[in-house]
Amino acid sequence: MPVINLLVVLVVVGLLLWLVNNYIPMDAKIKSILNIVVVVGVVIWLLQVFGIIGNIGAMRIGG
């Protein structure tokens, strides 16, 4: 994936998260949970893009 595409995706995700945080009324606890979920999701996606971890969908948990 080209670096420009990577930057565009990060900017769009950051902008959407900022818009949600500022303009959608929510409890502070729900906002923090949403922020954590989005940040963890973006970090996992970045690790997959750079090839540090494999495809999460192919992993199996348990037997």
N, C-alpha and C positions, 0 to 999 in steps of 0.2 A: 504494500500500500504506500503510495507516495506521501511524502511528508506534508504536502499541502492538504491532502484529504484528511490526514490525521489531525492537523491543526483546525481545519474547518469543523470536524466532528467535535473536538474538544470545546471550541468556542460556542457551537450551537448547544451542546449539553450544558455548558456553564451558563449561557444566557437563559435557557429554559428553566434551569434550577433557580436562578436569580429571580426570574419573573414569578415563579411559583412561590418562592419565599416572600416576595414583596407584595404581591397582589392577590393572593388567595388566602383568605383568613382561615387559619388553622391553629390548633393548640401548639405550643412550643415543643412539646414532647414529640408530637407527630412530625413536625418539621425536622427535628433532629434525626428521627428515625429515617425519614425520607432522604435527608442529606447523606446519612451514613450508607444507605442502600445504594444511592446513586454513585457515591464515591467508590465504594467497593466494586460495584459493577463496572465502572470505568477503569479501575485499576486491573481487574481481571481481564477485561477486553484488551487493554494495553499490553499486558503480559502475553496474551495470545497473539496479538499482532506482531510483537517482537520475537515470538517463537520461544519464549522462556518456559511457557507451559503449553501443553497440547490442547486438543479440543476437549472442553469440559463436557460436552454432550456425549462423547464417546466413553467417558469414565463410568464405571459401575460401582455402586456401593453395596457391600454385602456379598453373599454367596454367588 
